[in-house]
């Protein structure tokens, strides 16, 4: 084997690096020539030929360079040993490389742990965040950070990284005379940082606009719901709706059906989607329902007619879960139709029963020709009916366990024998769900309405 001198090893390292960044080197050389012959604008035109480097590719380039340097260090150390017969450097390199090889799995696990720790520090550090924490986070989370960048902003981020890469090339090739390469590379890095800072400010402005939209959506949503419990003949009624942080489309309402107004009715609605679209869909559905409610006293006929309107005016893929119930005091009869809403829960005779609807069960707007049916049940003193949207049963705690329908059944079995008022029972159900969730985030609206026949 031919002997490799230390000087030869250094030249080999420089050759590998130059080969690896050859596209940048060619552009740099052309920039020098253009500057000498074409005036100040020519280098800029040639720089535009530089291939763009996104953050992930940029990191991979650095990792590849590091691997090349490690290999060339081993080659150089081996060459030095051959030429001088002093093998201390090569021995140390082999020990280090072997240790890394043996412990690579453990090192990878430590890096993953450090990655989680760095993310936690970034999110909670605030003014106490250290320079090192920021460096570690920015390197370890490169892939995820870049992938989370909105598509319409991603190209500017790529250009920013390309400017930094060009700045390194300019400094490495020593473009210009004296300190000019440092001035040029510094200007490119400054420009890249400014671009990223501008994107951050734009993103913040968009988030503020989104927050404003969410506040408006919540205001619209809440304006559609009653502000107090109604005075319904022969019936105690209480309801509550708790919007999630991302406003959905839950709402409930009380009204009289027919013209002139006749039976007392309760409507519980869950519009698909989030934000302002869900709120506006709720406004349309509420208005269409008010029109249809004057045309009939049958929940099934009202829902069938309302379905056609929702299907015509709702975007494809969006729908409305709707439950409409009426109560007739002389016969103590509850009549309801259900279009994709959670089943009503009836507590009677010490047991709970989930009431199935009759007719079609599709949410409004899903099928143009759905035909819904009425179902009636006679309520006795001591009975309770609970309407709740799926945000209640699907509520999750920190362990991602769902609250579930069984917990509502157990709560009613425990509380209903005491004869609580409808309002008190609503509050107890809501408190039980919140206690189950603990500090977990509420991801869906929760609406609860309780009906209880008045004792004669």
Residue pairs with C-beta under 8 A, 6 or more apart in sequence:
1 82
3 79
3 82
3 83
4 12
4 75
4 76
4 78
4 79
4 80
4 82
4 83
5 79
5 80
5 83
6 76
6 79
6 80
6 83
8 76
8 79
9 72
9 75
9 76
9 77
9 79
9 80
10 76
12 72
12 75
12 76
13 68
13 69
13 72
13 76
16 68
16 72
17 65
17 68
18 25
20 61
20 64
20 65
20 68
21 61
21 169
21 172
23 50
23 51
24 50
24 165
24 166
24 169
25 169
25 173
27 46
27 47
27 49
27 50
27 166
27 169
28 169
28 170
28 173
28 175
29 173
30 46
30 49
31 43
31 46
31 47
31 175
32 173
32 175
34 42
34 43
34 45
34 46
35 42
35 43
35 176
47 166
50 162
50 165
50 166
51 162
52 158
52 159
52 161
52 162
53 61
53 158
53 161
53 162
53 165
54 146
54 154
54 157
54 158
54 161
55 142
55 145
55 146
55 157
55 158
55 161
56 142
56 143
56 146
58 161
58 164
58 165
59 139
59 142
59 143
61 165
70 97
73 93
74 90
74 93
74 94
74 97
77 89
77 90
77 93
78 90
80 86
80 89
80 90
81 87
81 89
81 90
100 107
111 140
114 136
114 140
115 140
115 141
118 133
118 136
118 137
118 140
118 141
119 137
119 141
121 129
121 133
121 137
122 129
122 133
122 134
122 137
125 133
138 145
146 154
146 157
149 157
150 203
153 199
153 202
153 203
156 195
156 199
157 195
157 196
157 199
159 192
159 195
160 191
160 192
160 193
160 195
160 196
161 192
163 188
163 189
163 191
163 192
163 195
164 188
164 189
164 192
166 185
166 188
167 184
167 185
167 186
167 187
167 188
167 189
167 192
168 185
170 181
170 184
170 185
170 188
171 181
171 182
171 185
173 181
174 181
175 181
175 184
176 183
176 184
213 275
213 276
214 246
214 247
214 275
214 276
216 276
216 279
217 247
217 275
217 276
217 278
217 279
218 243
218 247
218 279
220 276
220 279
220 280
220 282
220 283
221 241
221 243
221 247
221 249
221 250
221 251
221 278
221 279
221 282
222 241
222 243
224 251
224 253
224 282
224 283
224 286
225 239
225 241
225 251
225 252
225 253
226 239
226 252
226 253
226 254
229 236
229 237
229 238
229 239
229 422
229 423
230 237
230 254
230 264
232 254
232 264
232 327
233 264
233 329
234 327
234 329
234 332
234 453
234 454
234 456
235 264
235 327
235 329
235 451
235 452
235 453
235 454
236 421
236 422
236 423
236 450
236 451
236 452
236 453
236 454
237 254
237 266
237 422
237 449
237 450
237 451
237 452
238 421
238 422
238 423
238 425
238 426
238 449
238 450
239 252
239 266
239 426
239 447
239 448
239 449
239 450
240 426
240 427
240 430
240 447
240 448
241 250
241 251
241 252
241 445
241 446
241 447
241 448
242 430
242 442
242 445
242 446
242 447
243 250
243 445
244 391
244 442
244 443
244 444
244 445
244 446
245 441
245 442
245 443
246 274
246 275
246 443
247 274
247 275
247 278
247 279
247 445
248 270
248 271
248 273
248 274
248 278
248 391
248 444
248 445
249 269
249 270
249 271
249 272
249 273
249 274
249 278
249 279
249 281
249 282
249 320
249 445
250 269
250 270
250 271
250 389
250 391
250 445
250 446
250 447
251 269
251 271
251 282
251 286
251 447
252 266
252 267
252 268
252 269
252 387
252 447
252 449
253 266
253 267
253 269
253 286
253 289
254 264
254 265
254 266
254 267
255 264
255 265
255 267
255 290
255 293
256 262
256 263
256 264
256 265
256 293
257 263
257 265
257 293
257 294
257 296
257 297
257 302
257 326
258 293
258 294
258 296
258 297
259 294
259 295
262 297
263 297
263 326
263 327
263 328
264 326
264 327
265 293
265 299
265 324
265 325
265 326
266 324
266 325
266 326
266 327
266 387
266 449
266 451
267 289
267 322
267 323
267 324
268 322
268 323
268 341
268 387
268 389
268 447
268 449
269 282
269 285
269 286
269 320
269 321
269 322
269 323
269 341
270 320
270 321
270 322
270 341
270 389
270 390
270 391
270 445
270 447
271 278
271 281
271 282
271 285
271 318
271 320
271 321
272 278
272 281
272 318
272 319
272 320
272 321
272 363
273 281
273 318
277 318
281 314
281 318
281 320
284 310
284 313
284 314
285 306
285 310
285 320
285 322
285 364
288 306
288 309
288 310
288 313
289 302
289 306
289 322
292 302
292 305
292 306
292 309
293 302
295 301
295 302
295 305
296 302
296 305
297 326
298 374
299 324
299 325
299 326
299 335
299 336
299 337
299 372
299 374
300 337
300 358
300 359
300 371
300 372
300 373
300 374
302 324
302 337
303 322
303 324
303 337
303 339
303 364
303 372
304 370
304 371
304 372
306 322
306 364
307 339
307 364
307 365
307 367
307 368
307 370
307 372
308 368
310 319
310 320
310 364
310 365
311 364
311 365
311 366
311 367
311 368
314 320
314 365
318 365
319 340
319 362
319 363
319 364
319 365
319 366
320 339
320 340
320 363
320 364
320 365
321 339
321 340
321 341
321 342
321 363
321 364
321 389
322 338
322 339
322 340
322 341
322 363
322 364
323 336
323 337
323 338
323 339
323 341
323 342
323 344
323 387
324 336
324 337
325 334
325 335
325 336
325 344
325 385
325 387
325 451
326 334
326 335
326 336
327 333
327 334
327 335
327 379
327 451
328 335
331 378
332 378
332 379
332 380
332 453
333 376
333 377
333 378
333 379
334 376
334 377
334 378
334 379
334 385
334 451
335 374
335 375
335 376
336 344
336 355
336 357
336 374
336 375
336 376
337 357
337 358
337 359
337 372
337 373
337 374
337 375
338 344
338 357
338 361
338 372
339 360
339 361
339 362
339 363
339 364
339 370
339 372
340 361
340 362
340 363
340 364
340 366
341 363
341 387
341 389
342 387
342 388
342 389
342 390
342 392
342 393
343 354
343 355
343 356
343 357
344 354
344 355
344 385
344 386
344 387
345 352
345 353
345 354
345 355
345 385
345 386
345 387
345 388
345 405
345 408
345 409
345 412
346 352
346 353
346 354
346 355
346 377
346 383
346 384
346 385
347 383
347 384
347 385
347 386
347 412
347 413
347 416
348 379
348 380
348 382
348 383
348 384
349 380
350 413
350 417
351 413
352 409
352 412
352 413
354 405
355 375
355 377
356 375
357 372
357 373
357 375
358 373
358 374
358 375
359 371
359 372
359 373
359 374
360 367
360 370
360 371
360 372
360 373
362 370
364 370
379 385
379 451
379 453
380 453
381 453
381 455
381 456
382 416
382 419
383 452
383 453
384 412
384 416
384 422
384 425
384 450
384 451
384 452
385 450
385 451
385 452
386 408
386 412
386 425
386 429
386 448
386 449
386 450
386 451
387 447
387 448
387 449
387 450
387 451
388 408
388 429
388 446
388 447
388 448
388 449
389 444
389 445
389 446
389 447
390 444
391 442
391 443
391 444
391 445
391 446
391 447
392 403
392 408
392 429
392 433
392 446
392 447
392 448
393 402
393 403
393 404
393 405
393 408
394 402
394 403
394 444
395 402
395 403
395 433
395 436
395 437
395 442
395 444
395 446
396 402
396 403
396 437
396 440
396 443
397 403
397 436
397 437
397 438
397 440
398 438
398 439
398 440
403 433
403 436
403 437
407 432
407 436
408 429
411 428
411 429
411 432
415 425
415 428
416 425
420 428
421 452
422 450
422 451
422 452
423 450
425 450
425 452
426 448
426 449
426 450
429 448
429 450
430 446
430 448
433 446
